[in-house]
Amino acid sequence: MKAERRGGKIDDKKIIDLFFERSEQGIRELDNKYGKICRNLSYNIVNNLQDAEECVNDAYLGAWNAIPPVRPDPLLSYIVKIVRNISLKIYWKKKAAKRSSHYTVALEEIEACMADKKTVEDEMDARELARIIGEFLDTLTLENRVIFVRRYWFSDSYKDIAEFVGLSEKNISVRLTRIRGKMKQYLIERGVFV
């Protein structure tokens, strides 16, 4: 199959077509296009290069086994979700030392806005909580939403986020503090006890 490329990278549809053809080139193209993002995400959670590489490889195997019949759209969200889930399993399995990874620090920051796990489970299911948090994110400016997601989904450091959006680390820190405060208030107003 002749692959159409933009900027040296094959488009997602062609990568998925390679998976459907059971061509190992599909995995190579997936890694070429999204490997750096996947490895950064995994490393931010597990805080170990070897573990991060294994998580990404396991995610590629998971994608290989699921495609076909699944035809993910968008492909990046699909592979990142697999990488994140595998990385989180490794993180919890190893019981990483306190504050040893970007993920641990980000988790501690966001925990202050959330109710005790048992209270949330007693009051509402996880889907309802996710819906409310999604609604909260819709109230943020695009830039603040990107900052929030980069920190609490991708577990990026303040430095990485600052470089990504073109602001200072201090500005990122202040914005995240304010966003967490707004989120806490938003959750309280909707009956999620904090």
C-alpha positions as CSV (number, residue, x, y, z in Angstrom):
1,M,0.0,0.0,0.0
2,K,1.4,3.4,-1.0
3,A,1.0,5.7,2.0
4,E,0.1,9.4,1.6
5,R,2.2,11.5,3.8
6,R,2.0,15.1,5.1
7,G,5.2,16.5,6.6
8,G,6.8,13.0,6.6
9,K,3.9,11.4,8.5
10,I,1.2,9.2,7.2
11,D,-2.4,10.2,7.9
12,D,-4.5,8.3,10.5
13,K,-6.8,6.6,8.0
14,K,-3.9,5.1,6.2
15,I,-2.4,3.8,9.5
16,I,-5.7,2.2,10.3
17,D,-5.9,0.7,6.8
18,L,-2.4,-0.9,7.4
19,F,-3.7,-2.4,10.7
20,F,-6.7,-3.8,8.8
21,E,-4.3,-5.3,6.2
22,R,-2.4,-6.8,9.2
23,S,0.8,-5.0,8.0
24,E,3.4,-4.4,10.7
25,Q,4.1,-1.2,8.9
26,G,1.0,0.1,10.6
27,I,2.7,-0.1,14.1
28,R,5.8,1.6,12.7
29,E,3.8,4.4,11.3
30,L,1.7,4.7,14.5
31,D,5.0,5.0,16.4
32,N,6.5,7.4,13.9
33,K,3.5,9.7,14.2
34,Y,2.4,9.4,17.9
35,G,5.3,7.6,19.7
36,K,6.8,10.7,21.3
37,I,3.4,11.8,22.7
38,C,2.7,8.3,24.0
39,R,6.2,7.9,25.6
40,N,6.0,11.3,27.2
41,L,2.6,10.5,28.7
42,S,3.6,7.2,30.0
43,Y,6.9,8.5,31.5
44,N,5.0,11.3,33.2
45,I,2.9,8.7,35.0
46,V,5.5,5.9,35.7
47,N,8.6,8.0,36.0
48,N,10.8,5.3,34.5
49,L,12.0,5.2,30.8
50,Q,12.0,1.4,30.6
51,D,8.6,1.1,32.1
52,A,7.3,3.9,29.8
53,E,8.7,2.1,26.8
54,E,7.1,-1.2,27.8
55,C,3.7,0.6,28.4
56,V,3.8,2.1,24.9
57,N,4.8,-1.3,23.4
58,D,1.9,-3.0,25.3
59,A,-0.4,-0.2,24.0
60,Y,0.6,-0.9,20.4
61,L,0.0,-4.6,20.9
62,G,-3.4,-3.7,22.4
63,A,-4.2,-1.6,19.3
64,W,-3.0,-4.4,17.0
65,N,-5.3,-6.8,18.7
66,A,-8.3,-4.4,18.6
67,I,-7.9,-3.1,15.1
68,P,-9.7,-4.7,13.3
69,P,-12.7,-4.7,14.0
70,V,-12.4,-1.3,15.7
71,R,-11.8,1.7,13.5
72,P,-10.8,4.4,16.0
73,D,-11.5,8.0,15.2
74,P,-9.5,9.9,16.2
75,L,-6.6,7.6,16.4
76,L,-4.5,9.8,18.7
77,S,-7.2,9.8,21.4
78,Y,-7.6,6.0,21.1
79,I,-3.9,5.2,21.4
80,V,-3.3,7.8,24.2
81,K,-6.2,6.3,26.2
82,I,-4.7,2.8,25.9
83,V,-1.2,4.1,26.9
84,R,-2.6,6.0,29.9
85,N,-4.6,3.1,31.2
86,I,-1.6,0.7,30.9
87,S,0.7,3.3,32.5
88,L,-1.8,3.8,35.4
89,K,-1.9,0.1,36.0
90,I,1.9,0.0,36.3
91,Y,1.9,3.1,38.5
92,W,-0.5,1.7,41.0
93,K,1.1,-1.8,40.8
94,K,4.5,-0.4,41.8
95,K,3.0,2.0,44.4
96,A,5.4,4.8,43.3
97,A,7.1,6.6,46.1
98,K,5.3,9.8,47.2
99,R,5.9,12.7,44.8
100,S,8.2,10.6,42.6
101,S,6.5,11.4,39.3
102,H,4.6,14.2,37.5
103,Y,1.5,12.0,37.8
104,T,1.8,11.8,41.6
105,V,2.2,15.5,42.0
106,A,-0.7,16.2,39.6
107,L,-2.9,13.7,41.4
108,E,-2.2,15.3,44.8
109,E,-3.1,18.7,43.3
110,I,-6.4,17.6,41.9
111,E,-7.3,15.5,45.0
112,A,-7.9,18.6,47.0
113,C,-10.8,19.5,44.7
114,M,-12.4,16.1,44.9
115,A,-14.5,14.4,47.6
116,D,-13.3,11.3,49.4
117,K,-13.6,8.4,46.9
118,K,-16.1,6.6,49.0
119,T,-18.3,9.7,49.3
120,V,-18.3,10.2,45.6
121,E,-19.1,6.6,45.0
122,D,-22.0,6.8,47.5
123,E,-23.4,10.0,46.1
124,M,-23.0,9.5,42.3
125,D,-21.4,7.1,39.9
126,A,-18.1,7.9,38.1
127,R,-19.9,8.7,34.8
128,E,-22.0,11.4,36.4
129,L,-18.9,12.9,38.0
130,A,-17.1,12.8,34.7
131,R,-20.1,14.6,33.0
132,I,-20.0,17.3,35.6
133,I,-16.2,17.8,35.2
134,G,-16.7,17.9,31.5
135,E,-19.3,20.6,31.9
136,F,-16.9,22.5,34.1
137,L,-14.2,22.3,31.5
138,D,-16.6,23.8,29.0
139,T,-16.8,26.9,31.2
140,L,-13.0,27.5,30.8
141,T,-11.3,29.4,28.1
142,L,-9.6,27.3,25.5
143,E,-6.1,28.1,26.8
144,N,-7.1,27.3,30.4
145,R,-8.7,24.0,29.3
146,V,-5.5,23.1,27.4
147,I,-3.5,23.9,30.5
148,F,-5.8,21.8,32.7
149,V,-5.9,18.8,30.4
150,R,-2.1,18.9,29.8
151,R,-1.6,18.8,33.6
152,Y,-4.3,16.4,34.7
153,W,-4.7,14.1,31.7
154,F,-1.2,14.1,30.2
155,S,0.5,14.8,33.6
156,D,2.8,17.3,32.0
157,S,5.1,19.3,34.2
158,Y,4.5,23.0,34.7
159,K,7.6,23.6,32.6
160,D,6.3,21.5,29.7
161,I,2.9,23.2,29.8
162,A,4.6,26.7,29.9
163,E,6.6,25.9,26.8
164,F,3.6,24.4,25.1
165,V,1.3,27.5,25.6
166,G,4.0,30.2,25.7
167,L,3.6,31.3,29.3
168,S,5.9,31.3,32.4
169,E,5.9,28.4,34.8
170,K,4.7,30.8,37.6
171,N,1.7,31.8,35.4
172,I,0.8,28.1,34.8
173,S,1.0,27.5,38.6
174,V,-1.2,30.4,39.4
175,R,-3.7,29.5,36.7
176,L,-3.9,25.9,37.8
177,T,-4.5,27.0,41.4
178,R,-7.3,29.2,40.3
179,I,-8.8,26.6,38.0
180,R,-8.8,24.0,40.8
181,G,-10.5,26.5,43.1
182,K,-13.2,27.2,40.5
183,M,-13.6,23.5,39.9
184,K,-14.0,22.8,43.6
185,Q,-16.7,25.5,43.8
186,Y,-18.4,24.1,40.7
187,L,-18.5,20.7,42.2
188,I,-19.9,21.9,45.5
189,E,-22.6,23.8,43.7
190,R,-23.6,20.6,42.0
191,G,-23.8,18.5,45.1
192,V,-20.4,16.8,44.9
193,F,-19.3,17.1,48.5
194,V,-15.7,18.2,48.8
